[in-house]
């Protein structure tokens, strides 16, 4: 009896996930989310680039001081 309840819960969860995937596919929500995240990701990558360039400039200055 308990195995049947576990099976029904697992089946319900899988069915809900399937319906969620259909909604995401139908409304193209994954691409809309990616488009909304692009500015945020660009800020992060630009910050990383500035950090890397500052580190390179610092090592160049330290190398030229010698």
C-alpha positions as CSV (number, residue, x, y, z in Angstrom):
1,X,0.0,0.0,0.0
2,X,2.8,2.4,0.9
3,X,4.6,1.5,-2.4
4,X,1.5,2.5,-4.3
5,X,1.4,5.9,-2.6
6,X,5.0,6.5,-3.3
7,X,4.5,5.5,-7.0
8,X,1.5,7.8,-7.3
9,X,3.4,10.8,-5.8
10,X,6.3,10.1,-8.1
11,X,3.9,9.9,-11.1
12,X,2.2,13.1,-10.1
13,X,5.6,15.0,-9.7
14,X,6.7,13.7,-13.1
15,X,3.4,14.7,-14.7
16,X,3.6,18.2,-13.2
17,X,7.2,18.6,-14.5
18,X,6.1,17.5,-17.9
19,X,3.3,20.1,-17.9
20,X,5.7,22.8,-16.8
21,X,8.1,21.9,-19.6
22,X,5.2,22.3,-22.1
23,X,4.3,25.7,-20.7
24,X,8.0,26.8,-20.9
25,X,8.2,25.5,-24.5
26,X,4.9,27.0,-25.6
27,X,5.6,30.5,-24.4
28,X,9.4,30.3,-25.2
29,X,10.2,31.3,-21.6
30,X,13.8,30.0,-21.7
31,X,14.8,32.5,-24.5
32,X,12.9,35.3,-22.8
33,X,14.8,34.5,-19.6
34,X,18.1,34.4,-21.4
35,X,17.4,37.8,-23.1
36,X,16.5,39.3,-19.7
37,X,19.7,37.9,-18.2
38,X,22.0,39.2,-20.9
39,X,22.5,42.7,-19.4
40,X,23.2,41.2,-16.0
41,X,25.7,38.8,-17.4
42,X,27.4,41.5,-19.5
43,X,28.0,43.5,-16.3
44,X,29.5,40.5,-14.7
45,X,31.8,39.7,-17.6
46,X,32.8,43.4,-18.0
47,X,33.7,43.5,-14.3
48,X,35.8,40.3,-14.7
49,X,37.6,41.9,-17.7
50,X,38.3,45.1,-15.8
51,X,39.6,43.1,-12.9
52,X,41.9,41.0,-15.2
53,X,43.2,44.1,-16.9
54,X,43.9,45.9,-13.6
55,X,45.9,42.8,-12.5
56,X,47.9,42.8,-15.7
57,X,48.6,46.5,-15.5
58,X,49.7,46.1,-11.9
59,X,52.1,43.3,-12.8
60,X,53.5,45.4,-15.7
61,X,54.1,48.3,-13.4
62,X,55.8,46.1,-10.9
63,X,57.9,44.6,-13.7
64,X,58.9,48.0,-15.1
65,X,59.9,49.3,-11.6
66,X,62.7,46.7,-11.4
